[in-house]
Amino acid sequence: MDHISDHVVRTLWYIDLCAKQGKPLPFEAIDPFARRVPPRDVRRDGFMKGLGWMFEDSGQVLRKPDPVADYLLGVGWIKQDDQGVRLTPHGRAVLAASGARAAQIEAEDPEVTDVALDPQDPLVYVQLTRRLQKAGSGLLVDAYFKAESITWLIESTNLRRVLVSSRHRSSEQDRQRIAVALATVPNGSDLEVRHTNDAALHDRCVVSASGEVQLLGSSVNGVGKHLTAVISPSDDIATVYRKKYEGLWTSAQVVVPQPVTT
């Protein structure tokens, strides 16, 4: 992103990384990090190769860089609380558009289109998150999506639409819980959930913001319980799924956030 300085993007990436690891960066630690560019390695491969563009200069403190912390706070790309700083939805959007997150995912998971999610794998949710991150701000189609997955979906992916079914017996109770979660979890308003009783909603899939489709072998709440897979179908099949579920989304009803009242 030529219109945003590399050290600003690098700092957004670092803030996001620390927050996702449960160690939010203190506000006062932002500028010391932003002013110093990490030294280059002799070989850039693996993860660092994918992010090599972020570390063009070798070693030293940047000369007269503009302040980063106050700028990020002022434009609303970060927010501060008692624990530290985190990216706002706008900050995550800028980071995603910069290509830093895509480079990280591609470096960690190059050339992989299909993956098996083994419940015995301790990193099974990491695998799932990587796949969903590739979809950007796309659509998750999951008939049995649960409220318990909302926080993870918002914090770990950029998916901002979820289509669920209202045909099964527990769907009304599930929708009520989702409505409360949307009104109470941090950044819950960033997510839109719709429901449909159309029998055409059957398969689980993700439709990316750019139109690619990934088929999910199970509901996201079933990952870690059963062996399943994430598969990228051929273009002609993907087109069928995309048209089908975008159509169902258009005609579906919105799950309205419901604050808890006493």
N, C-alpha and C positions, 0 to 999 in steps of 0.2 A: 504494500500500500504506500505509494510514493508520497501521498499527502499526510501521512502519519509517520513520525520519526521512528526509526528502528528501535531506539532505546525505550520509547513509550510502549510499543507492542511487546517488547521483551519483558517489560515490567508488568504489563497486564497478564502475560503468560505466567510469570512467577507468582503473582498474587493469587491467581486462580489455582495454580498447582499447590501452594501452601494451604489454601482454604480447603481444597478437596482432600488433603492428607490430614485434616483436623488440626492444623497448626497455622491459623490465620496470621498473616504478617502484621506486626504493629505499624501504625501509621507512620511513626517516626523512622521506621526502617526502610521505607520505600525509596527515598531519594539516595541514600547511600548505595543501595543496590543499583538504582537506575544510572548512577554516575560512573559505575565501574563495569567495564566489559570483560567477561571471562576470557582468560588466555586460551588461544587456540591449541588444539592437540595436533600432533604430527600427522595423524591419520583421522579423517572424518568418516566414520562408518557407523552403521547401526543407528541408534537414536540420534546421536549428535550430527550425523550426516544429514538427516532429515531437517534439522534445525540449524544447519550451518550458516544459512543466510542471516541468522540473528546475531552471529558472533563474528562479524567481518573484521573488526579491529582487534589487534592482539594486545591485550594486556592492560593498558593503563587506564587512568581516569579520563573520561571524556572532557574535552576542552570547552568550558563555559556552556554546559548544557542548560536548557531551560528547565525550571523546576517541574517535576512530574507529579508529586503527591497532590499538591493543591490544585493542579490542573485536572487530574483525574477526578478528584472530589467535586470540583466546580462544574465540570461538564456532565456529572452524574454517571460516570463509568465505574465508580467504586462507591461503597457505603461503609461506614464505620460503626462498630458497636463496642461493647466492653471487651470482647475477645480479640478484636483486630479488624482487618479490612477484608471485604469480599467484593467480587464483581457484581454489578447490577445487571439486569437483563440487557441494557444498552451496552455495558462493557463486554458481556459475553458475545453479543452480536458483532461488535467491533473485532474482538479476538478471532471469532470464527471467520469473519470476512478477510482478515489479514492473511489467512493461510497457515498460521502458526499451529493451530489445533489439528488441521488436516495433515500438516507435515509430521506432527508427532504421531498421529495414528498410523500414517502410512509407513513411517520409519519402524514402528513397533510391529506392524502387521502388513508387510508389503505383499502385493499381488495375491492376496487371499480373498476369494469371493464367497466361499462356503466354509462353514465351520460347524463342528459337532460340539454341543454343550453337554459335557459329562457331569452328572451330579457329584461324582467323586472328585472332580477337579476343584481345589480350593479357590481357584481364580475364575470360576465359571461366570460370576457376575461381571468380572472385569472383561471377559470375552464378550459377553452380551452388550455391555456398555460400549465397547469399541465398535461393534456392528451398528448400534443405534446412533452413535455419534456421526457416522458417515451419512446419515439421512438429513442432517441439518435441522431446520425448523419444519420438518415434515409431519406426516400423519401416521399415528399408530392405530392399527385396527386390531382390537382385542376384545372379543365378546365378554370375557370374564375378568377384565381389568378391575383391580381392587384399589380402594382408597389408600391402602398401605404402600402402594408403589408410587404415589404422587410425588412425595419429597425426593425420592431417588431420581425420578424422571426429570424433574425440574433442575435439580442440582448437577446431575451427571450427564445430561444430554441436552440438545437444543430442540427436541421435539416439543411442539406446542399445540398439537391437536390429537385428541384421542376419541375414537369411535367405539362405543360399546353396544351390547345387545340388551334389549328390554324384554326378551322372550322367555328367559329361564325363570324358575320359581323364586330365586332369591334376588332377582334384578332390582326390585323396588327398594329393598333394604340396602343393596350395594350402591344404588344411585343416591340414596339419602346420605350415606357415609361419604361418598365422593363429594357431594354438595357441601358438606361441612368441612371437609379437608380443603377444598378449593378456597373457602373463606377464611381458613385459619392457618394453614401452613405458610411459611415464608415464600413470597413470590407466587402464591397459588393463583393469583389473578392473571399470571402470564399464560396459564394453561386453559384451553377451552375443551370441554368434554361434551360430546353429544351422544344421544342414544337413539336406537331404532329398533322396531319390532319386526323389521323385514327379514324374512327367512333367508334372503340372499346373503346376509352377513353370516359367514360360516368360517372361512379360513382366516388365520391370523397373518398379518403382514405389516410391513412398514413401507410407506410411499414417501420417498425423499422429497425435499423441496425442489429438486431439479428433475423429478419424475422417475428416478430409478426405484425398483421394487425389490424388497427382501421378504421372503416367506419365512415365517416363524413356525416351528414344529409344535409349539405349545404356547399357552398364555405366559406372559412374563412372570406371573406369580407361581407358575409351575416350574420355572427354571431352578435348578438346584434340587429338584425332587425327582425328575424323570429325565432320561436321556432324550435329547431333542437336537434339532439342527436349525441353522439359519442358512438359507439357500437363495442365491440370486438367479431367477429364471431367465430364459432367453427373452429377447426384446419383444417378440410377438406376444408371449405369455404375459410379460410385464405390462404391456399396453392394455390387455384385457382386465387385469387386476386394477390398474390405475383408474381406468374409466369406470369400472364397477364401483369401487369404493369412494371415489370422489363424488360420484353420483349419489351414493347412499349418504355421504356426509352432507351434501347440499340439502337433502330432504329430511335429515334427522333433526331431532329436537334437542335444544341446548339444556344441559344440566346447570341450573342456576345456582351459584354459590349461596350457601345458607349459613350465616353466622350462628354460633351457638347462643341461645337465649336462656334466661332463667325464668 
